[in-house]
Amino acid sequence: MNTHKQFILIKKQIVKLGMITDSSHNYRTSLLSLLREAVPFDAACCTHVDPQTLLSTGAVTEDNVESIHPHLFQIEYGEDDVNTYEQMVHSKLLVATIYEATKQKPERSARYQKVLSPAGFGDELRAVLILGESCWGYLTLYRNADQSEFLQEECDWITSLIPLIAARMRAFSLELPERDETWLEDHYGSGIAVLSDDLALLSSNPTADRWLGKLRSLEMIDVHVLPRPIRAVSTQALNSPSESMGIAKACIRMTEGPYLVVRASLLKASNGQNQIAISFEPARPADMLPIIAEAYGLTERELQLLQGVIRGLSTKELASALHISAYTVQDHLKSIFSKANVSSRRELIWYLHSRYNIAQA
């Protein structure tokens, strides 16, 4: 058991790590090493998520979790269980353990009964990395069955770290392209792949293969491993209720080029088997604008104005659409110009087009 003094020391090291690490993957790998010094665990996973859909955009997963990862996804999106990530995010339950949630009877958890226990694990600690109103990632720690459950003081310490970790995850997720960064449509264009219902790759076009390679590089995983964002959107699509049409998506910040949007759609093959169509495409304005608004600290009203500007609305039309005066529109536009470091509507449109490929309608 660590002393309070040790908790403070390691927390300081985590603060320093956030200031010196410029790679999300390296940050999360080093973070797990530091966390292990304070809260011992036998396996771990740290995942970036799309704050709009709460689906994985990439994970750092230790080897002894990799083999059970597909089964964890299946239960997460396909069965009722305790401490699902979505439940925790919506209830603002920042940290939870299986032993606590089941009142010391972990076999009540489908995840424990079907996946964790057969793999030799005992207690599981989950943390949702929330900052403000948005969730930027998940942290999951596991202990072997012969180890003790996670203690309340350990949970409390992890809770105290969430603002620090979430802030770094947010920064990595919102890292916008450099002003001089360019990308070619023919290289980063749209791709399509088809998966079986057990998520085996059946077919793909060359562009999809390039995107899959980039996603594997982002997660530093083997060529035979399905990237976690693909697994997440596919599993959710397979388990979506019929009225949702079996569609799931995630918007991913790549290390170069545009943001990538991955969509999964449920298909019915002629033999009655389910298949998944995966589309890969550079983010569209509707996908990018919430990210831009978050990155530049735009208010909800400013985002509405920005959407209108991109649609080509005049000041009078903006005022009418939002039921505000033309003077108020001008005040909001000045605030947007200041935050984006531009001086006019024309410069704003050019800036959005040249940096994010967002053109005025």
Secondary structure, 3 states (H helix, E strand, C coil): CCCHHHHHHHHHHHHHHHHHCCCHHHHHHHHHHHHHHHCCCCEEEEEEECCCCCCEEEEEECHHHHCCHHHHHHHHHHCCCCCCHHHHHHHCCCEEEHHHHCCCCHHHCHHHHHHHCCCCEEEEEEEEEEECCEEEEEEEEEEECCCCCCCHHHHHHHHHHHHHHHHHHHHHHCCCCCCCCCCCCCCCCCEEEEEECCCCEEEECHHHHHHHHHHHHHHCCCCCCCCHHHHHHHHHHHHCCHHHCCEEEEEECCCCCCCEEEEEEEEECCCCCEEEEEEEEECCHHHHHHHHHHHHCCCHHHHHHHHHHHCCCCHHHHHHHHCCCHHHHHHHHHHHHHHHCCCCHHHHHHHHHHHHCCCCC
